[in-house]
Amino acid sequence: MSFQPTPLNVTTLLVVALAVAAMYLLMRGRHDSNLPLLFYSAVLMMVSSSDRTIDNFLLIAGLATALTLRFEFMSKGFTKFVSFMTVATMSLITVSFLDQIFGNGMLFL
């Protein structure tokens, strides 16, 4: 468990910090924030331009739930469920990235 401050690791930590900020806003009830979509665009750019990998299903499910939150006509209970699913997928992506930085990178493979 050693951290090597390569540019890819530091960039990944910045994306993780963006995820934490987006999850904080979602848990506070700010569903009109664009931070989850910004997070998923940053993850998509990072995955496509580096050797970092995450599960494609996790990325697609998280992006779909983040886009579903943008609808304003959902009921309160369904909005909470979708918000929970968005936070859960963001948390799993964050854990996967942290495992690739600090661990052996084999957590979700």
Protein Blocks (a to p, Z undefined) as FASTA:
>chain_A
ZZdddfklmmmmmmmmmmmmmmmmmmnopakbcklmmmmmmmmmmmmmmcbdcdfklmmm
mmmmmmmmmpckbcfklmmmmmmmmmmmmmmmmmmmmmmmmmnopmmZZ
